[in-house]
Amino acid sequence: MIIRPAVAADYDTMADLWFDSWISVGIANDTDLTREGVRERFFRDAQHKWRLYAAVEEDAIVGMLALVPAESRIDQIFVDPLHKGMGVGLDLLNFAKGAMPDRIVLTTHEGNRRARAFYEREGFRLVSTHYDDGQRRTKCEYEWRPGAP
């Protein structure tokens, strides 16, 4: 597997991967974007907000990583549902640590237990939680610093 900068030709595939991966978590509700809504947001944020990377295996995109380096933030990290548990997420996370070696922040949903356990296992610590009225979910803010307990 390689991780490379994404190009515009990747965007349709990556937007679908984001949507499919999110649905596979099993905590979607009626406040979430539709597939078309995810595509619209993806294209907007890819152009104006993110530094975007694709995890590619045998010419197929199997993961995506959207960074906001000015905020030391992982904005999005998703793995194709068929490739979960195969190290893609860990490779993307380690790539992010290399790109932002001093500090990383990210947000996930409280109900996304698999992601939360993954981040905690990889050295992220829970900083805060807050209820998001718009999404009707509790969000968890995490932070990683090298060498932090």
Secondary structure as a PSIPRED ss2 file (coil, helix, strand):
# PSIPRED VFORMAT (PSIPRED V4.0)

   1 M C   1.000  0.000  0.000
   2 I E   0.000  0.000  1.000
   3 I E   0.000  0.000  1.000
   4 R E   0.000  0.000  1.000
   5 P E   0.000  0.000  1.000
   6 A C   1.000  0.000  0.000
   7 V C   1.000  0.000  0.000
   8 A H   0.000  1.000  0.000
   9 A H   0.000  1.000  0.000
  10 D H   0.000  1.000  0.000
  11 Y H   0.000  1.000  0.000
  12 D H   0.000  1.000  0.000
  13 T H   0.000  1.000  0.000
  14 M H   0.000  1.000  0.000
  15 A H   0.000  1.000  0.000
  16 D H   0.000  1.000  0.000
  17 L H   0.000  1.000  0.000
  18 W H   0.000  1.000  0.000
  19 F H   0.000  1.000  0.000
  20 D H   0.000  1.000  0.000
  21 S H   0.000  1.000  0.000
  22 W H   0.000  1.000  0.000
  23 I H   0.000  1.000  0.000
  24 S H   0.000  1.000  0.000
  25 V H   0.000  1.000  0.000
  26 G C   1.000  0.000  0.000
  27 I C   1.000  0.000  0.000
  28 A C   1.000  0.000  0.000
  29 N C   1.000  0.000  0.000
  30 D C   1.000  0.000  0.000
  31 T C   1.000  0.000  0.000
  32 D C   1.000  0.000  0.000
  33 L C   1.000  0.000  0.000
  34 T C   1.000  0.000  0.000
  35 R H   0.000  1.000  0.000
  36 E H   0.000  1.000  0.000
  37 G H   0.000  1.000  0.000
  38 V H   0.000  1.000  0.000
  39 R H   0.000  1.000  0.000
  40 E H   0.000  1.000  0.000
  41 R H   0.000  1.000  0.000
  42 F H   0.000  1.000  0.000
  43 F H   0.000  1.000  0.000
  44 R H   0.000  1.000  0.000
  45 D H   0.000  1.000  0.000
  46 A H   0.000  1.000  0.000
  47 Q H   0.000  1.000  0.000
  48 H H   0.000  1.000  0.000
  49 K C   1.000  0.000  0.000
  50 W C   1.000  0.000  0.000
  51 R E   0.000  0.000  1.000
  52 L E   0.000  0.000  1.000
  53 Y E   0.000  0.000  1.000
  54 A E   0.000  0.000  1.000
  55 A E   0.000  0.000  1.000
  56 V E   0.000  0.000  1.000
  57 E E   0.000  0.000  1.000
  58 E C   1.000  0.000  0.000
  59 D C   1.000  0.000  0.000
  60 A E   0.000  0.000  1.000
  61 I E   0.000  0.000  1.000
  62 V E   0.000  0.000  1.000
  63 G E   0.000  0.000  1.000
  64 M E   0.000  0.000  1.000
  65 L E   0.000  0.000  1.000
  66 A E   0.000  0.000  1.000
  67 L E   0.000  0.000  1.000
  68 V E   0.000  0.000  1.000
  69 P H   0.000  1.000  0.000
  70 A H   0.000  1.000  0.000
  71 E H   0.000  1.000  0.000
  72 S C   1.000  0.000  0.000
  73 R E   0.000  0.000  1.000
  74 I E   0.000  0.000  1.000
  75 D E   0.000  0.000  1.000
  76 Q E   0.000  0.000  1.000
  77 I E   0.000  0.000  1.000
  78 F E   0.000  0.000  1.000
  79 V E   0.000  0.000  1.000
  80 D C   1.000  0.000  0.000
  81 P H   0.000  1.000  0.000
  82 L H   0.000  1.000  0.000
  83 H H   0.000  1.000  0.000
  84 K C   1.000  0.000  0.000
  85 G C   1.000  0.000  0.000
  86 M C   1.000  0.000  0.000
  87 G C   1.000  0.000  0.000
  88 V H   0.000  1.000  0.000
  89 G H   0.000  1.000  0.000
  90 L H   0.000  1.000  0.000
  91 D H   0.000  1.000  0.000
  92 L H   0.000  1.000  0.000
  93 L H   0.000  1.000  0.000
  94 N H   0.000  1.000  0.000
  95 F H   0.000  1.000  0.000
  96 A H   0.000  1.000  0.000
  97 K H   0.000  1.000  0.000
  98 G H   0.000  1.000  0.000
  99 A H   0.000  1.000  0.000
 100 M C   1.000  0.000  0.000
 101 P C   1.000  0.000  0.000
 102 D C   1.000  0.000  0.000
 103 R C   1.000  0.000  0.000
 104 I E   0.000  0.000  1.000
 105 V E   0.000  0.000  1.000
 106 L E   0.000  0.000  1.000
 107 T E   0.000  0.000  1.000
 108 T E   0.000  0.000  1.000
 109 H E   0.000  0.000  1.000
 110 E C   1.000  0.000  0.000
 111 G C   1.000  0.000  0.000
 112 N C   1.000  0.000  0.000
 113 R H   0.000  1.000  0.000
 114 R H   0.000  1.000  0.000
 115 A H   0.000  1.000  0.000
 116 R H   0.000  1.000  0.000
 117 A H   0.000  1.000  0.000
 118 F H   0.000  1.000  0.000
 119 Y H   0.000  1.000  0.000
 120 E H   0.000  1.000  0.000
 121 R H   0.000  1.000  0.000
 122 E C   1.000  0.000  0.000
 123 G C   1.000  0.000  0.000
 124 F C   1.000  0.000  0.000
 125 R E   0.000  0.000  1.000
 126 L E   0.000  0.000  1.000
 127 V E   0.000  0.000  1.000
 128 S E   0.000  0.000  1.000
 129 T E   0.000  0.000  1.000
 130 H E   0.000  0.000  1.000
 131 Y E   0.000  0.000  1.000
 132 D E   0.000  0.000  1.000
 133 D C   1.000  0.000  0.000
 134 G C   1.000  0.000  0.000
 135 Q C   1.000  0.000  0.000
 136 R C   1.000  0.000  0.000
 137 R E   0.000  0.000  1.000
 138 T E   0.000  0.000  1.000
 139 K E   0.000  0.000  1.000
 140 C E   0.000  0.000  1.000
 141 E E   0.000  0.000  1.000
 142 Y E   0.000  0.000  1.000
 143 E E   0.000  0.000  1.000
 144 W E   0.000  0.000  1.000
 145 R C   1.000  0.000  0.000
 146 P C   1.000  0.000  0.000
 147 G C   1.000  0.000  0.000
 148 A C   1.000  0.000  0.000
 149 P C   1.000  0.000  0.000
